């Protein structure tokens, strides 16, 4: 463990950490975005003003505040303000259709929405249907009243009432993730969940994944994905510079890593593949990089070899769910050896996290036998918003049922063999077959449809739909893509269609997705 990490001040709340950094490193940069820099002092003062603005808008502890836009410094200003007031941030994927956005806003009961000029008309269009939504603020300064900066500008930069400061157990975010039924549900995560693994690593003096005050930390995963705020808050706690990449694009991201002196980042393996495929890429482009953390899937050995040769840094894999606040297992850098026996593992539990594999009756299985992976972690969610029955089915006696099938080896490493929930990972984003099937099933020419993930070199997986047409109908891929345009976000829509006469089924009538995934 580095000396910088050893001696770092570790305060239990985000508000206390913001005040600490504003005092000890006021002029150091906290956030960079599109050429703009925000110091720790400015970020602290901005988020204080935003906290007072929220209070003036009658946003109280427990109120839901939604954010619908690309990530900017304002997103994290708002996140810190929520941490200081007890409000709960609801990040909304800006790629969702108005109908999908409406569901998230209605389900969460958001009382205030921050959005941008591009999405403001759509937000205003659905606003009449949302009884709880009282206030809509536009981010852009050139909108009436100066947008978000103008909305906060008249408020004091002083700390909110310290007597009401939320503790680590206070809910901080409500991240929406689709269930196997296709209905998005809100995963409620506390402040303490975001730093639980960070605390365990420090307690056991481990640097499997780590963040340092001199780090320049690149963000390519969006704020509506658990990886976005989780990754930010680790770097923020350490006092490093969080560089917002505003999404991933091979050439642009490569230039950012090189020119911005990036030292660490969080990606999915398909992104690393794209970076290494950029024309002219070489070791000089990654000269400042010391560690890459990745998740979503194990690293193929051929890709790892290329990464080690070209990037010349350490690699660590993390495994987790939104419900475990991003990470519960880790494959440390020491296991990233070409030809090593554990390259196909998802990782091992952090000290303080427990893992077991159980059969259908819930009984623990011995090493090597495949069953459902269960996790017991201090970072576990508070629960699904307004879904107590589903929460009770998912977290039983402190064990979170992941819905993933796999096995443990004798050394405690976890190997994932299948996804019980059939989730498809498109560039690190979860796509749930039932949601896509439900949308396609409403097309008048479609009798039945089954959706699976298929390997994709760039995105890791792509969405393929097997379509059974109604008698006398001949739907086309183009017609179905057009049909889905206003019903699903682009990344959820199938990129490949196969029109079939029958769908493989079990004796009980269930579709055999495994057989479909095995088709070329």
Backbone torsions as a table, in degrees:
resi	resn	phi	psi	omega
1	UNK	NA	139.1	-178.7
2	UNK	-72.7	155.2	178.2
3	UNK	-62.6	-36.2	-179.9
4	UNK	-61.1	-39.6	179.7
5	UNK	-71.9	-38.5	-178.3
6	UNK	-60.8	-42.9	-171.5
7	UNK	-94.0	2.9	-178.6
8	UNK	-63.1	140.5	175.4
9	UNK	-74.5	129.5	-175.0
10	UNK	-119.4	92.0	179.0
11	UNK	-89.9	151.0	-170.9
12	UNK	-80.8	-16.8	-177.2
13	UNK	-123.4	157.9	179.1
14	UNK	-69.1	-38.8	179.5
15	UNK	-61.8	-45.7	179.8
16	UNK	-65.1	-37.0	179.5
17	UNK	-67.4	-40.8	178.4
18	UNK	-61.8	-44.2	179.8
19	UNK	-65.7	-39.9	179.1
20	UNK	-61.1	-50.8	-178.8
21	UNK	-63.6	-37.4	178.9
22	UNK	-63.4	-27.0	179.4
23	UNK	-86.0	-40.3	-173.3
24	UNK	-95.6	-23.8	178.0
25	UNK	-138.3	57.0	-172.5
26	UNK	-59.6	-35.8	-174.6
27	UNK	-97.0	-0.2	175.9
28	UNK	-74.8	146.9	-178.8
29	UNK	-76.3	130.9	177.4
30	UNK	-97.5	-41.0	-175.8
31	UNK	-138.5	135.9	169.8
32	UNK	-120.6	136.3	179.0
33	UNK	-150.5	119.8	175.7
34	UNK	51.6	41.9	177.9
35	UNK	86.4	-6.1	179.4
36	UNK	-97.2	137.0	178.0
37	UNK	-115.9	140.6	177.0
38	UNK	-123.7	123.8	-179.9
39	UNK	-77.3	167.3	177.6
40	UNK	-63.3	-37.2	177.3
41	UNK	-65.3	-45.2	-179.8
42	UNK	-64.4	-40.8	-179.9
43	UNK	-63.6	-41.2	178.0
44	UNK	-62.3	-47.5	-178.6
45	UNK	-67.8	-41.3	178.3
46	UNK	-60.5	-46.5	-178.1
47	UNK	-68.6	-28.4	173.2
48	UNK	-64.7	-45.5	177.9
49	UNK	-60.8	-41.7	178.9
50	UNK	-64.3	-38.0	177.6
51	UNK	-61.4	-43.1	178.3
52	UNK	-67.5	-36.4	177.5
53	UNK	-64.8	-39.5	176.4
54	UNK	-61.7	-44.5	179.5
55	UNK	-62.0	-40.2	179.0
56	UNK	-65.6	-26.2	177.4
57	UNK	-88.4	12.7	178.1
58	UNK	64.6	33.2	172.3
59	UNK	-91.5	117.4	-175.0
60	UNK	-113.4	176.7	178.1
61	UNK	-56.6	129.8	-178.6
62	UNK	93.1	-15.3	176.7
63	UNK	-66.2	144.5	178.1
64	UNK	-93.9	130.5	180.0
65	UNK	-120.7	119.9	-175.3
66	UNK	-98.5	148.1	177.0
67	UNK	-128.0	120.2	-177.0
68	UNK	-127.4	88.6	-178.6
69	UNK	-177.0	171.9	171.5
70	UNK	-67.5	158.0	179.5
71	UNK	-68.0	132.2	169.1
72	UNK	-138.8	-179.2	175.8
73	UNK	-59.7	-25.2	-179.4
74	UNK	-68.4	-29.7	178.0
75	UNK	-60.1	-44.1	-177.0
76	UNK	-81.2	-25.7	167.8
77	UNK	-58.0	-47.3	-179.3
78	UNK	-67.3	-39.0	177.8
79	UNK	-59.9	-45.8	179.0
80	UNK	-65.8	-37.4	178.3
81	UNK	-62.9	-39.6	176.8
82	UNK	-64.0	-40.5	179.0
83	UNK	-63.8	-29.2	-178.5
84	UNK	-83.8	-19.7	-175.7
85	UNK	-112.1	-17.3	-175.6
86	UNK	91.3	0.1	172.6
87	UNK	-68.3	160.0	-176.4
88	UNK	-115.3	122.5	-178.7
89	UNK	-81.8	131.7	177.7
90	UNK	-115.6	93.2	177.4
91	UNK	-72.4	135.2	-178.3
92	UNK	-119.0	129.5	179.6
93	UNK	-59.8	117.8	-177.7
94	UNK	-68.8	-8.7	178.3
95	UNK	-86.8	-7.4	-178.0
96	UNK	-68.4	153.2	175.2
97	UNK	-74.1	161.8	178.0
98	UNK	-54.0	-37.1	179.1
99	UNK	-66.0	-39.0	178.2
100	UNK	-68.9	-39.9	176.8
101	UNK	-62.6	-42.7	-179.6
102	UNK	-58.8	-40.6	179.7
103	UNK	-61.2	-45.7	-178.5
104	UNK	-63.6	-44.2	-178.6
105	UNK	-66.7	-38.6	179.1
106	UNK	-70.2	-45.7	-177.4
107	UNK	-63.7	-39.3	-178.2
108	UNK	-76.8	-23.9	-174.7
109	UNK	70.9	31.3	-177.9
110	UNK	-57.5	133.2	-179.9
111	UNK	-98.0	-16.3	-179.5
112	UNK	-143.0	140.2	-179.6
113	UNK	-127.2	130.7	171.1
114	UNK	-107.9	125.3	-178.3
115	UNK	-142.2	-176.6	-179.5
116	UNK	-114.1	174.7	-174.9
117	UNK	-62.6	-35.0	-178.9
118	UNK	-63.5	-37.7	-174.6
119	UNK	-101.3	-3.7	-178.8
120	UNK	-59.9	-45.3	179.1
121	UNK	-59.1	-41.4	178.1
122	UNK	-64.3	-39.2	178.8
123	UNK	-65.1	-43.0	178.8
124	UNK	-66.0	-30.2	-180.0
125	UNK	-67.3	-34.7	-179.3
126	UNK	-94.6	-8.5	-175.4
127	UNK	-57.2	-41.5	-178.8
128	UNK	-59.4	-23.4	-178.6
129	UNK	-86.2	-1.8	-174.8
130	UNK	-113.7	96.6	-174.0
131	UNK	-63.3	-33.5	-175.3
132	UNK	-78.9	-24.0	-172.9
133	UNK	-75.3	109.4	-176.7
134	UNK	-97.9	-31.5	-170.2
135	UNK	-135.2	134.0	173.7
136	UNK	-124.1	124.3	-178.6
137	UNK	-116.0	131.5	176.4
138	UNK	-92.7	136.7	-178.7
139	UNK	-66.5	-35.2	-167.5
140	UNK	-70.8	131.1	-177.5
141	UNK	-66.9	-27.5	-176.2
142	UNK	-86.4	17.5	174.2
143	UNK	-99.2	167.2	-178.4
144	UNK	-50.9	138.3	177.9
145	UNK	69.4	14.4	174.9
146	UNK	78.4	15.1	176.4
147	UNK	59.6	-150.9	-177.5
148	UNK	-61.6	-45.5	177.7
149	UNK	-59.5	-39.8	178.7
150	UNK	-67.9	-33.8	-179.7
151	UNK	-65.3	-34.8	-177.6
152	UNK	-93.2	-18.7	-167.1
153	UNK	-60.4	-35.0	-175.2
154	UNK	-80.3	2.0	-175.8
155	UNK	-100.2	154.5	-176.5
156	UNK	-70.0	154.2	178.6
157	UNK	-90.5	7.1	-179.5
158	UNK	-74.0	157.8	178.4
159	UNK	-64.1	143.4	171.3
160	UNK	-58.8	166.1	-177.9
161	UNK	-48.9	112.5	-177.5
162	UNK	-63.9	-20.8	179.4
163	UNK	-69.7	-16.3	-179.9
164	UNK	-114.1	14.0	-177.6
165	UNK	-61.1	127.5	-179.4
166	UNK	-66.4	145.7	176.9
167	UNK	-90.9	-179.0	-178.0
168	UNK	-60.0	-26.8	-178.6
169	UNK	-82.2	-3.6	-179.2
170	UNK	-71.6	131.9	175.3
171	UNK	-56.4	138.7	-178.6
172	UNK	-114.8	-45.5	-178.2
173	UNK	-131.7	158.0	172.0
174	UNK	-129.0	98.7	-174.8
175	UNK	-94.3	129.6	-176.6
176	UNK	-92.9	128.6	177.6
177	UNK	-138.3	137.3	-178.1
178	UNK	-70.4	146.2	173.8
179	UNK	-92.8	179.2	-178.7
180	UNK	-67.6	-17.9	175.1
181	UNK	-82.7	-7.6	179.8
182	UNK	91.4	-5.5	-178.8
183	UNK	-89.4	115.9	-179.3
184	UNK	-59.8	139.8	179.4
185	UNK	-131.6	151.1	-175.9
186	UNK	-90.5	122.2	177.0
187	UNK	-94.6	115.9	-177.0
188	UNK	-92.0	124.2	-177.5
189	UNK	-124.6	135.9	-178.9
190	UNK	-86.9	167.2	172.9
191	UNK	-55.9	-44.3	-177.5
192	UNK	-61.4	-32.1	178.5
193	UNK	-61.2	-38.1	-175.8
194	UNK	-67.0	-27.8	-176.9
195	UNK	-110.9	5.0	-175.7
196	UNK	-62.1	-46.3	-179.4
197	UNK	-69.8	-38.6	175.5
198	UNK	-55.7	-43.7	179.4
199	UNK	-65.8	-40.8	179.4
200	UNK	-63.0	-42.4	179.1
201	UNK	-61.3	-42.6	-179.9
202	UNK	-68.1	-40.3	-178.0
203	UNK	-61.9	-36.1	-177.5
204	UNK	-100.7	9.2	175.2
205	UNK	54.3	50.0	179.6
206	UNK	-113.8	142.1	176.8
207	UNK	-122.1	38.6	175.3
208	UNK	-53.6	-50.5	167.2
209	UNK	-126.9	140.3	-175.7
210	UNK	-154.6	162.4	-178.9
211	UNK	-138.5	138.4	-173.6
212	UNK	-125.7	156.2	179.7
213	UNK	-60.3	-26.8	-179.4
214	UNK	-95.3	10.4	179.0
215	UNK	-75.6	147.5	167.8
216	UNK	-115.8	110.2	-162.6
217	UNK	-108.2	114.7	-176.3
218	UNK	-86.9	137.8	176.5
219	UNK	-114.1	119.4	172.6
220	UNK	-120.1	-16.9	174.7
221	UNK	-82.9	137.4	-172.5
222	UNK	-76.1	163.3	-177.9
223	UNK	-69.0	-17.8	176.8
224	UNK	-83.8	-8.7	176.0
225	UNK	-96.0	140.7	-176.7
226	UNK	-54.6	-31.3	179.7
227	UNK	-62.8	-26.6	-178.2
228	UNK	-65.9	-67.0	-179.5
229	UNK	-66.0	-32.7	178.7
230	UNK	-61.6	-48.0	-178.5
231	UNK	-65.0	-41.4	179.5
232	UNK	-60.9	-47.8	-173.3
233	UNK	-67.2	-26.8	175.3
234	UNK	-68.0	-48.6	179.0
235	UNK	-65.2	-38.6	178.1
236	UNK	-62.0	-42.9	-180.0
237	UNK	-61.7	-39.1	-178.9
238	UNK	-74.4	-19.0	-177.3
239	UNK	90.1	17.4	177.8
240	UNK	-82.9	-179.5	178.4
241	UNK	-97.7	119.9	175.7
242	UNK	-90.8	114.1	-178.7
243	UNK	-100.1	114.2	-176.8
244	UNK	-85.7	113.3	-179.3
245	UNK	-81.1	-11.1	-178.7
246	UNK	51.4	53.6	178.9
247	UNK	98.6	177.3	-177.5
248	UNK	-117.0	131.2	171.8
249	UNK	-147.8	124.3	-167.8
250	UNK	-44.9	-61.2	-176.6
251	UNK	-63.5	-45.8	-178.7
252	UNK	-64.8	-43.6	-179.7
253	UNK	-64.9	-39.6	178.3
254	UNK	-61.9	-42.2	178.6
255	UNK	-64.0	-37.9	178.8
256	UNK	-64.0	-45.0	178.7
257	UNK	-58.4	-42.6	-177.4
258	UNK	-74.3	-51.9	-169.8
259	UNK	-81.9	-27.2	-178.8
260	UNK	-93.2	3.2	177.0
261	UNK	63.9	41.3	-177.5
262	UNK	-64.7	135.6	179.6
263	UNK	-107.7	-25.1	179.9
264	UNK	-154.5	152.5	-179.4
265	UNK	-156.1	164.0	176.5
266	UNK	-119.0	124.6	-177.3
267	UNK	-142.2	178.1	168.1
268	UNK	-108.4	154.6	-174.3
269	UNK	-54.6	-35.0	-178.9
270	UNK	-63.0	-30.9	177.2
271	UNK	-67.5	-39.9	178.0
272	UNK	-62.7	-38.3	177.4
273	UNK	-60.6	-43.9	179.9
274	UNK	-63.5	-43.4	179.3
275	UNK	-58.9	-44.2	-177.5
276	UNK	-72.8	-16.9	177.8
277	UNK	-89.2	-3.0	178.8
278	UNK	-65.6	137.1	-179.3
279	UNK	-57.7	133.1	174.9
280	UNK	76.6	5.5	-177.8
281	UNK	-64.3	144.7	-179.9
282	UNK	-159.5	177.6	-177.2
283	UNK	-54.8	-32.2	-177.9
284	UNK	-62.7	-26.6	179.7
285	UNK	-69.4	-18.9	-175.5
286	UNK	-119.8	25.3	-172.5
287	UNK	-60.0	-31.8	-177.6
288	UNK	-92.1	-6.4	-172.9
289	UNK	-78.1	128.5	179.2
290	UNK	-109.5	-28.1	-177.9
291	UNK	-155.6	137.7	172.6
292	UNK	-117.1	126.2	173.1
293	UNK	-103.0	135.0	-179.3
294	UNK	-136.7	158.4	178.7
295	UNK	-152.2	-178.9	179.4
296	UNK	101.0	-36.5	178.6
297	UNK	-169.9	158.9	175.1
298	UNK	-62.6	159.5	179.6
299	UNK	-86.8	118.8	174.2
300	UNK	-57.1	141.6	-174.8
301	UNK	-60.8	-38.5	179.7
302	UNK	-62.3	-39.1	178.3
303	UNK	-69.4	-41.1	178.6
304	UNK	-58.9	-43.7	178.9
305	UNK	-58.0	-44.6	179.1
306	UNK	-63.3	-42.3	-179.8
307	UNK	-62.4	-46.6	-178.8
308	UNK	-63.7	-39.9	-178.4
309	UNK	-69.7	-40.1	-172.9
310	UNK	-93.0	-40.0	-175.5
311	UNK	-88.0	-31.7	175.1
312	UNK	62.3	33.8	-179.0
313	UNK	-130.6	178.9	176.2
314	UNK	-82.1	154.3	176.8
315	UNK	-129.5	141.5	175.9
316	UNK	-138.6	133.7	177.0
317	UNK	-99.9	138.6	173.3
318	UNK	-117.8	150.3	178.1
319	UNK	-133.6	132.8	177.4
320	UNK	-177.8	-172.3	179.6
321	UNK	-130.5	169.1	170.3
322	UNK	-56.0	-38.3	-177.7
323	UNK	-67.3	-17.3	175.4
324	UNK	-107.7	16.9	-179.9
325	UNK	55.1	53.0	168.4
326	UNK	86.3	-46.1	-169.8
327	UNK	-141.5	130.7	173.9
328	UNK	-130.1	-22.4	178.6
329	UNK	-126.0	155.9	177.2
330	UNK	-145.3	136.1	169.0
331	UNK	-99.4	103.8	-171.0
332	UNK	-67.3	164.8	178.4
333	UNK	-53.6	-35.4	-177.1
334	UNK	-62.3	-21.8	179.3
335	UNK	-91.1	-2.0	179.7
336	UNK	-91.4	70.9	-179.7
337	UNK	-121.0	121.5	177.6
338	UNK	-52.0	130.3	-177.3
339	UNK	84.1	-3.7	-179.4
340	UNK	-66.5	155.1	-174.1
341	UNK	-74.4	-12.1	-171.7
342	UNK	-115.0	13.6	-177.7
343	UNK	-64.0	-23.2	179.0
344	UNK	-90.9	-0.3	178.7
345	UNK	-78.1	152.6	173.0
346	UNK	-79.8	-23.2	178.9
347	UNK	138.8	-170.9	176.5
348	UNK	-124.1	159.0	-178.9
349	UNK	-68.8	142.6	170.7
350	UNK	-64.8	150.4	171.3
351	UNK	-55.3	129.7	-176.3
352	UNK	98.1	-7.5	173.9
353	UNK	-114.0	138.1	178.8
354	UNK	-113.5	148.8	178.4
355	UNK	-137.8	142.8	172.7
356	UNK	-147.3	158.5	177.0
357	UNK	-117.3	128.5	-173.7
358	UNK	-124.8	159.1	175.8
359	UNK	-86.7	-174.3	-175.6
360	UNK	-64.8	-22.5	178.2
361	UNK	-87.6	-1.5	-179.8
362	UNK	85.9	11.4	-179.6
363	UNK	-89.8	135.8	-179.9
364	UNK	-60.0	140.4	179.3
365	UNK	-102.6	151.1	177.1
366	UNK	-72.5	168.0	179.7
367	UNK	-55.1	136.6	176.1
368	UNK	93.7	-14.9	-178.8
369	UNK	-96.2	136.0	-174.4
370	UNK	-85.1	133.7	175.1
371	UNK	-158.1	-162.7	179.2
372	UNK	-83.8	138.2	179.6
373	UNK	-85.5	126.2	176.7
374	UNK	-115.5	144.0	-178.1
375	UNK	-128.9	139.7	173.7
376	UNK	-121.8	106.6	-172.1
377	UNK	-136.9	143.7	175.9
378	UNK	-68.9	-9.6	179.2
379	UNK	-92.0	6.9	-174.3
380	UNK	-61.5	151.1	180.0
381	UNK	-60.0	158.6	169.9
382	UNK	-70.4	-30.6	179.8
383	UNK	149.8	177.4	174.0
384	UNK	-85.9	132.5	-176.1
385	UNK	-60.4	120.5	177.2
386	UNK	58.6	27.8	177.6
387	UNK	-132.7	67.7	-176.0
388	UNK	-63.1	-35.9	-179.1
389	UNK	-67.0	-42.3	179.9
390	UNK	-68.6	-36.3	175.3
391	UNK	-61.4	-44.4	-178.7
392	UNK	-65.2	-30.4	177.6
393	UNK	-76.5	-27.1	-175.2
394	UNK	-87.7	-39.2	179.0
395	UNK	-114.5	110.6	-175.9
396	UNK	-122.8	116.9	-179.7
397	UNK	52.7	44.3	177.8
398	UNK	77.5	-6.5	179.8
399	UNK	-93.1	124.0	176.6
400	UNK	-89.2	124.3	177.5
401	UNK	-84.0	112.7	-173.5
402	UNK	-76.6	-23.9	-172.4
403	UNK	78.8	3.5	178.3
404	UNK	-101.9	140.4	178.3
405	UNK	-100.5	138.5	179.1
406	UNK	-174.6	-166.7	179.4
407	UNK	-145.4	162.0	174.5
408	UNK	-102.4	142.7	170.6
409	UNK	-92.9	179.8	-174.4
410	UNK	-68.6	-15.8	179.0
411	UNK	-98.5	5.0	176.8
412	UNK	88.9	10.1	175.6
413	UNK	-82.8	141.7	-176.4
414	UNK	-102.5	133.6	176.8
415	UNK	-119.5	121.9	-179.6
416	UNK	-90.6	127.1	-176.0
417	UNK	-108.3	-24.8	179.9
418	UNK	-162.5	162.4	177.0
419	UNK	-106.6	107.7	-179.1
420	UNK	-57.6	-35.6	-177.5
421	UNK	-82.5	-2.2	177.8
422	UNK	60.8	23.8	179.1
423	UNK	-64.9	142.0	176.7
424	UNK	-107.0	129.7	-177.9
425	UNK	-101.7	102.7	179.4
426	UNK	-101.4	103.7	-177.6
427	UNK	51.4	41.0	177.0
428	UNK	87.6	-6.7	179.5
429	UNK	-95.8	137.2	178.3
430	UNK	-78.0	127.8	172.2
431	UNK	-122.5	125.4	-175.8
432	UNK	-102.6	123.9	-175.3
433	UNK	-53.0	-40.9	-175.7
434	UNK	-60.5	-37.3	-179.7
435	UNK	-64.9	-42.3	179.8
436	UNK	-70.3	-40.9	179.5
437	UNK	-62.7	-40.4	179.1
438	UNK	-62.4	-40.3	179.8
439	UNK	-68.8	-46.7	179.6
440	UNK	-65.3	-33.0	-177.7
441	UNK	-65.9	-14.6	177.9
442	UNK	-85.7	-5.7	177.1
443	UNK	-70.8	133.3	-174.6
444	UNK	-62.9	-19.7	-178.8
445	UNK	-93.4	-3.2	-174.6
446	UNK	-102.5	124.2	176.2
447	UNK	-87.8	-42.9	-178.8
448	UNK	-158.3	154.6	-178.6
449	UNK	-148.7	145.1	173.7
450	UNK	-128.4	133.7	-175.7
451	UNK	-116.8	133.3	178.6
452	UNK	-137.5	166.2	173.5
453	UNK	-95.7	141.1	176.7
454	UNK	-126.4	151.6	-177.7
455	UNK	-59.3	141.1	177.7
456	UNK	-140.3	126.1	-172.7
457	UNK	-62.6	-35.7	-175.3
458	UNK	-86.4	-44.5	-172.3
459	UNK	-103.9	2.1	-177.9
460	UNK	89.0	-58.1	175.1
461	UNK	-140.8	154.4	173.0
462	UNK	-125.8	162.7	-178.1
463	UNK	-95.6	123.9	176.0
464	UNK	-117.0	135.6	178.4
465	UNK	-113.1	127.2	172.3
466	UNK	-98.4	116.7	-169.8
467	UNK	-113.4	128.4	172.9
468	UNK	-105.3	115.8	-174.8
469	UNK	-82.0	157.6	173.5
470	UNK	-71.7	152.0	-179.9
471	UNK	-53.0	130.7	178.3
472	UNK	83.6	-4.2	-178.7
473	UNK	-104.1	149.1	177.7
474	UNK	-136.6	73.6	179.6
475	UNK	-65.5	151.7	177.8
476	UNK	-113.1	160.2	178.1
477	UNK	-60.1	-40.6	-179.8
478	UNK	-62.2	-43.5	-179.0
479	UNK	-64.1	-39.1	-178.9
480	UNK	-72.0	-37.3	176.5
481	UNK	-62.9	-42.4	178.2
482	UNK	-63.0	-41.0	-179.4
483	UNK	-61.4	-37.6	-176.5
484	UNK	-82.3	-11.5	-170.8
485	UNK	-54.1	-42.4	-178.4
486	UNK	-99.4	8.9	-177.8
487	UNK	-112.3	-25.6	-179.3
488	UNK	-138.2	150.2	171.5
489	UNK	-60.9	149.7	-174.7
490	UNK	-54.3	-41.5	-174.0
491	UNK	-69.5	-17.6	178.3
492	UNK	-85.1	-21.5	-174.6
493	UNK	-72.6	140.6	178.4
494	UNK	-59.3	139.9	172.9
495	UNK	-96.6	-8.1	-176.9
496	UNK	-142.9	135.9	178.4
497	UNK	-123.6	138.3	172.7
498	UNK	-124.6	124.5	-179.2
499	UNK	-97.9	121.9	-170.4
500	UNK	-125.0	160.8	177.6
501	UNK	-90.0	-26.6	178.5
502	UNK	-145.4	161.5	174.7
503	UNK	-118.3	135.1	-178.3
504	UNK	-67.6	140.1	-175.3
505	UNK	-137.7	159.4	171.3
506	UNK	-81.1	175.2	178.3
507	UNK	-61.6	-27.1	-179.9
508	UNK	-88.5	1.2	175.9
509	UNK	97.6	-1.2	179.8
510	UNK	-77.8	142.8	-179.3
511	UNK	-70.6	135.2	179.0
512	UNK	-86.5	88.8	-178.7
513	UNK	-64.6	-34.3	-178.8
514	UNK	-60.8	-39.1	178.3
515	UNK	-66.3	-39.4	178.7
516	UNK	-65.5	-40.3	179.1
517	UNK	-64.4	-26.2	-178.9
518	UNK	-80.7	-10.0	179.2
519	UNK	-76.8	147.1	179.3
520	UNK	-83.1	NA	NA
